[in-house]
C-alpha cells in the first residue's frame, strides 16, 4: 500500500476534496500501474489517499509513478499547495501493535509533542515499523482573529497580516564569530518563547 498525504492549511474539507483529493485520485487511477483500489479521507486542511495494488506489483515503480504524478498536478492545485508526503507500507510478518495514548483536554499540546518527539523515536529501532505523525492531540499553532472592517479601513487584507507575522518570527542562520583563537557559534533570538494574552 502507498499513501499520499496532501496538506493545505485553512481549506475546508468540502473544498479540499473538490480541488485536491478528487483530482489526485483521478490522476492516480489513470497514471499509476496495477492499482487495485483507492480509498481517501479528507479532513480540515489535509487528505489521506490510500492506494492498494494488484499482487505482483513493482512497488518501486508504483511509488515513482505516484511521486511523478503528484509533482505534475501541483500546477492545477490551489496556489501555495505543497508537494504531498508519499509513504510506502510493507506488510510486517508479526501482528501489528498500534501505539495509542489517552487524551485530556488540558494536555493536548503536550500529548502531541510527546507522540511526535518521544514515542516516534522509541519506535524507530523496531524492525518493520513506520513513523507516522501522531493522529489527534493538538499541534502548536498561532490563531489570529481578524476584523475585516478594521482591515479595510486601513487598506489591508488578511495576507498583509500573515506576512507581518512571518517577517517577525524568522529562523535565520547566523553562523559563527571568530574572536582571537576561538570560534563562537552565534544565535539570533528572533522567535518569542511566550506570547502576551
C-alpha positions as CSV (number, residue, x, y, z in Angstrom):
1,X,0.0,0.0,0.0
2,X,1.1,3.6,-0.7
3,X,-0.3,6.6,1.0
4,X,-0.4,10.1,-0.4
5,X,-0.9,12.8,2.2
6,X,-1.8,16.3,1.0
7,X,-1.8,19.3,3.3
8,X,-3.3,22.8,2.8
9,X,-4.0,24.7,6.0
10,X,-7.3,26.6,6.2
11,X,-9.0,24.8,3.3
12,X,-12.4,23.4,4.4
13,X,-12.9,19.6,3.8
14,X,-15.5,20.2,1.0
15,X,-13.2,22.5,-1.0
16,X,-10.2,20.3,-0.2
17,X,-12.0,17.3,-1.6
18,X,-13.1,19.2,-4.7
19,X,-9.8,20.8,-5.6
20,X,-7.2,18.4,-4.3
21,X,-8.4,14.9,-3.2
22,X,-10.7,14.1,-6.2
23,X,-8.3,15.4,-8.7
24,X,-5.4,13.5,-7.2
25,X,-7.5,10.2,-7.1
26,X,-8.4,10.6,-10.7
27,X,-4.8,11.2,-11.7
28,X,-3.5,8.2,-9.7
29,X,-6.1,5.9,-11.3
30,X,-5.0,7.0,-14.8
31,X,-1.2,7.3,-14.3
32,X,-0.2,4.6,-11.8
33,X,0.1,1.0,-12.9
34,X,-1.6,-2.0,-11.2
35,X,-3.9,0.0,-8.9
36,X,-6.5,-2.3,-7.3
37,X,-8.4,0.2,-5.3
38,X,-8.2,3.7,-3.9
39,X,-9.5,5.0,-0.6
40,X,-9.4,8.5,0.7
41,X,-10.3,10.6,3.7
42,X,-10.4,14.4,3.7
43,X,-10.4,16.4,6.9
44,X,-9.9,20.1,7.6
45,X,-6.6,21.0,5.9
46,X,-5.5,17.5,5.0
47,X,-6.3,14.5,2.8
48,X,-5.0,10.9,3.1
49,X,-5.2,8.8,-0.1
50,X,-4.5,5.1,0.2
51,X,-3.6,3.2,-2.9
52,X,-3.9,-0.6,-2.9
53,X,-2.2,-2.6,-5.6
54,X,-2.6,-5.9,-7.5
55,X,-0.5,-8.8,-6.4
56,X,3.0,-8.9,-8.0
57,X,3.1,-5.1,-8.5
58,X,6.5,-3.5,-8.9
59,X,6.1,-1.3,-5.9
60,X,9.2,0.8,-6.5
61,X,7.9,1.7,-9.9
62,X,4.4,2.5,-8.5
63,X,5.9,4.8,-5.9
64,X,7.9,6.6,-8.6
65,X,4.8,7.0,-10.7
66,X,2.8,8.3,-7.8
67,X,5.6,10.8,-6.9
68,X,5.9,12.0,-10.5
69,X,2.2,12.3,-10.9
70,X,1.9,14.3,-7.7
71,X,4.6,16.8,-8.8
72,X,3.0,17.2,-12.2
73,X,-0.5,18.1,-10.9
74,X,0.7,20.7,-8.5
75,X,0.1,23.3,-11.2
76,X,-3.6,22.5,-11.2
77,X,-3.9,22.7,-7.4
78,X,-4.8,25.9,-5.4
79,X,-1.9,28.4,-5.2
80,X,0.5,27.6,-2.4
81,X,-0.1,23.8,-2.4
82,X,3.0,22.0,-1.3
83,X,4.0,18.5,-2.7
84,X,2.4,15.7,-0.8
85,X,4.1,13.2,1.6
86,X,4.2,9.8,-0.1
87,X,4.7,6.7,2.2
88,X,5.1,3.1,1.3
89,X,3.9,0.5,3.7
90,X,5.2,-3.0,3.9
91,X,3.5,-6.0,5.5
92,X,5.1,-6.9,8.8
93,X,5.5,-10.6,9.5
94,X,4.2,-10.4,13.0
95,X,1.0,-9.0,14.4
96,X,0.5,-5.2,14.3
97,X,1.0,-3.4,17.6
98,X,-0.6,0.0,17.4
99,X,0.6,2.7,19.8
100,X,-2.2,4.7,21.5
101,X,-2.4,7.2,24.3
102,X,-5.3,8.8,26.1
103,X,-6.0,12.4,25.7
104,X,-7.0,15.0,28.2
105,X,-8.2,18.4,27.1
106,X,-5.7,20.4,29.1
107,X,-2.7,18.3,27.8
108,X,-3.5,18.1,24.1
109,X,-0.4,20.1,23.0
110,X,1.9,18.2,25.4
111,X,0.5,14.9,24.2
112,X,1.0,15.7,20.6
113,X,4.6,16.8,21.3
114,X,5.3,13.6,23.3
115,X,4.0,11.5,20.5
116,X,6.0,13.4,17.9
117,X,9.3,13.6,19.7
118,X,9.4,10.7,22.2
119,X,7.1,7.9,21.1
120,X,8.2,8.0,17.4
121,X,11.9,7.9,18.5
122,X,11.3,4.9,20.7
123,X,9.5,3.0,17.9
124,X,12.2,3.8,15.3
125,X,14.6,0.8,16.1
126,X,11.7,-1.7,15.8
127,X,12.2,-3.7,12.6
128,X,9.4,-3.1,10.1
129,X,8.0,-0.1,11.9
130,X,6.9,3.2,10.3
131,X,7.0,6.6,11.9
132,X,3.7,8.3,11.0
133,X,2.9,11.7,12.6
134,X,0.6,11.5,15.7
135,X,-3.1,11.5,15.0
136,X,-5.1,13.6,17.4
137,X,-3.6,15.9,20.0
138,X,-3.1,19.5,19.2
139,X,-0.1,20.7,17.2
140,X,1.3,24.1,18.3
141,X,-0.1,27.0,16.2
142,X,-0.9,30.6,16.4
143,X,-4.6,31.7,16.0
144,X,-5.3,35.2,14.9
145,X,-8.8,36.7,14.8
146,X,-9.2,39.4,12.2
147,X,-11.7,42.3,12.0
148,X,-12.4,42.6,8.2
149,X,-13.9,46.1,8.6
150,X,-10.9,47.4,10.5
151,X,-8.6,45.9,7.9
152,X,-10.5,47.5,5.1
153,X,-10.4,50.9,6.9
154,X,-6.6,50.7,6.9
155,X,-6.3,49.4,3.3
156,X,-5.1,45.9,4.5
157,X,-6.1,42.4,3.7
158,X,-5.5,39.1,5.6
159,X,-2.4,38.3,3.6
160,X,-0.8,41.5,4.9
161,X,-1.3,40.2,8.5
162,X,0.2,36.8,7.6
163,X,3.2,38.5,6.0
164,X,3.7,40.7,9.1
165,X,3.8,37.6,11.4
166,X,6.1,35.8,9.0
167,X,8.6,38.7,8.9
168,X,8.7,39.0,12.7
169,X,9.1,35.3,13.5
170,X,12.1,34.2,11.5
171,X,14.5,31.4,12.0
172,X,17.7,32.7,10.4
173,X,21.1,31.0,10.0
174,X,23.7,33.2,11.8
175,X,27.0,31.3,11.6
176,X,29.9,31.9,13.9
177,X,32.2,34.7,15.1
178,X,35.9,34.2,15.4
179,X,37.5,36.1,18.3
180,X,41.2,35.6,18.8
181,X,41.9,31.8,18.6
182,X,38.3,30.8,19.4
183,X,35.3,30.5,17.2
184,X,31.9,31.0,18.8
185,X,28.5,30.0,17.4
186,X,26.2,33.0,17.2
187,X,22.5,32.6,17.9
188,X,19.8,35.1,16.9
189,X,16.9,35.3,19.3
190,X,14.2,36.0,16.7
191,X,11.5,33.6,18.0
192,X,9.5,34.6,21.0
193,X,9.2,31.9,23.7
194,X,5.9,33.2,25.1
195,X,3.1,35.4,23.9
196,X,1.1,38.1,25.6
197,X,-2.6,37.4,26.0
